[in-house]
């Protein structure tokens, strides 16, 4: 007996879908001031990202975060885990910078410098060069897979995307493993974890920039959700001048819009076509807007063609639009107390961090007591405590250090008083401290180790305790 097809039923009126069907966005290429700024920042950021791992500083890589050796090389600096405070300071400065930029002009970071935006722009450029402009890409996607043109263009695009993604993953891992050694290991198919991370980061770049694109900005990025807490009515944002543009409508260039009862917007939808996230800025501020300004470039180009004044879509503030302020009046309001406070704190932190780096002593010492031998009597009537000192040379030259101690009467170093440490290396040194027996009361006594660079000015003092048994 044949199965009956169940009747189709429409969802109830109060039905709420759990997800929104994704409609592919086909951004249109546009030239203009903001587009040129975006490409300038793409060029600067990628020159830094792809180029820094290949630059040398003496005999080593200029920028290298060597996790295995627990040393970070940053130009002429050698940082150890004990310098973690600088990473904390850098993260705080980055967060405050984000708050400042957002308070001043919205999502500037998202629109111009975010890695998701940068790599999406690179992948879209490759797609545009291979598959053609917006209309050509739409036609190609609708064409059947039996089309030879579709096969070779899609294949060439995938090859280009995968090449860029893998090179990006290779470069990223090259900040943590010397990139020249990494290249040799990959060619020899050695280094399992390096191969994994090259593939992982390359796959993430390929997926996010090639396919997910605006979905990352709209649904995955937390910044899109909490940005409204950093906005106010004096924040510069991409704004559509509805008072000037409405009512919108198509018209001939010869028609006077005022006589026809129309605004300046000719409803060409070019501002929607160029938007990377596919929104219509004419509907007002939306959290999906990344502030890239491409709709401004598109609208200005249309205004030039029809002979209207530029600025129908522009960077402006909500207060400025509501009260009809000039651009100068809006810029004056941008320098409000919150912005000035962010700026003062940011400059203060930057100055403090630079001062700290300038005053930093390239010598680190850790003191560990030898738990196997806490305290003992030795020949000559001396009471001995044994310690282990980890001396870290954070310079690029071999150093010789002198060890001394103070804090108790008759305290002296009974072991080797001078040690050598290779450039950017650390060394564990056993140290014995002696005092005459009976010269100190029983108990724990504070002492200090002094480590001085022989022939240099670097000097470190570390605290310890000397145990006298009962």
Secondary structure as UniProt FT lines:
FT   TURN            13..14
FT   HELIX           33..52
FT   TURN            53..54
FT   STRAND          56..57
FT   TURN            58..59
FT   STRAND          60..61
FT   STRAND          63..66
FT   TURN            67..70
FT   STRAND          71..74
FT   TURN            75..76
FT   STRAND          77..80
FT   HELIX           81..83
FT   HELIX           84..105
FT   HELIX           109..113
FT   HELIX           115..131
FT   HELIX           134..142
FT   TURN            145..146
FT   HELIX           148..173
FT   TURN            174..178
FT   HELIX           179..187
FT   TURN            188..189
FT   HELIX           192..207
FT   HELIX           208..212
FT   HELIX           214..215
FT   HELIX           216..220
FT   HELIX           223..226
FT   HELIX           227..229
FT   TURN            233..234
FT   STRAND          237..240
FT   HELIX           242..245
FT   TURN            253..254
FT   TURN            257..261
FT   HELIX           270..273
FT   TURN            276..277
FT   HELIX           281..283
FT   TURN            287..288
FT   HELIX           294..306
FT   STRAND          313..316
FT   HELIX           318..323
FT   HELIX           327..334
FT   HELIX           337..359
FT   STRAND          363..369
FT   TURN            371..372
FT   STRAND          376..378
FT   TURN            379..381
FT   STRAND          382..393
FT   STRAND          399..406
FT   TURN            409..410
FT   STRAND          412..413
FT   STRAND          418..421
FT   TURN            423..424
FT   STRAND          426..436
FT   TURN            437..438
FT   STRAND          443..453
FT   TURN            454..455
FT   STRAND          459..468
//
